[in-house]
Amino acid sequence: MTPLFLLVASNLFMTAAWYGHLKFTDTRLWIVILASWGIALVEYCFAVPANRIGYLHGWSAGQLKIAQEIITLLVFAGFAVLVLGEQMGWRHLGAFACMVGAACFMFLGRT
């Protein structure tokens, strides 16, 4: 479970770094780039240990990646709705269902 919690924390910072600046379109681009890099550094401090711990506990790289992608979608969906004020629709649900299907294939037969 530790890798999953670390991946959630990582994705919270990643989403803020990649998309948070959309709330500040009047700020100069170079400033938001530097701010995003600073936030991304914190994100890496969670992502790297998450992947190392997960790999050492028997997860394959593919399993770690697909878990990260699903967490990313969940975190991004919450961010898009709560911070950016966007609405989720049936296309978002369909895309998420496809990712869950991909995860099922990656974890099938995992011992």
N, C-alpha and C positions, 0 to 999 in steps of 0.2 A: 504493500500500500504506500510505502514511502515514495517510490518513484512517481506514483500518481499524484500525491499531494505536492511534490516538488514541481511536477509538470503543470499543475494548475497554477501554482504561484508564478512559475516561469511565463505562462501564457497571459496572466494578468498584466505583467510588466511588458511583454512583447506587444500585446494589443495596444496598450497605452503608448508605447514607443512608435508603433507603426501608424496608428490611426488617431491618437489623441490630438495631434496637431490640427486635425480637421476642424476642431472647435476654435482654432486661433488663426484663421486665414489672413488676418491683418498683420500678424507677426512675420518678420522677415524670414525668408526660407533658410538662410544659414543658421539662424538662431534655433529654429525648430529642428534642423538637422543635428546640431550639437546637443540639444536637449534629448532628442531621440537616441542618440548614441549613448548618452549617459544612462538613460533608462534601460537601453539594451544591455549595457554592462551588468546591471543588476539582474536582468533576465537570464544572462548566461551563468550567473552565479547559482541559479536554481536549475537551469536546463542541463548543464554539464554533470553535476552530481546525480540528477535524476536518471540520466542515461547510464552513467557508470554503475550506480547502485542496481538499477534494473538489469543491466547486462550481467553483472556479477551474481545476480539472483536467478539467472536462467532465462531471462527474456532475450529474444533475438533482436537484432537491430531493426528488422522489419516490424516486429511487434511493438517495439518502443516508438517507432515512427508513426504507425497507424494510431496508437493510443494518443500520441501527441496531437495528431491531426484532428481526432474527434474532440479532444479537450479544447483545441484551438477553435473549432466551430462553435462549441458551447459558449466559451468565453466571449468570442466575437459576437455571437447572436445577442447575448446579454448586453454587451457594450454598445452595439448598434442601436438597440432599443432604448436602453436607459440613458446613454450619454449623447448619442447622435440623433435620437428621436426618430429613427427609422422603424418601419413596420416589417414584420416577418410575414411571409406568405407561403403558399403551397409549394413554390419552387424551392424555398429554403428547406422545408420539411422533406421534400423529395431528395435534395442533395444530401441532407443529413442521413436519410434512410440508406442511401447508397454507401455512405461512409461506414455506417454500422454494419452493412453487409460485407464491406471490405475487411472490417475488423474481425468479423466472424470467420472469414477465410484465413486470416493471419493467425488466429488463435486456435483454429481447428486442430485437434490432435496434440495440443500443447500438454506436456506432462508436468 
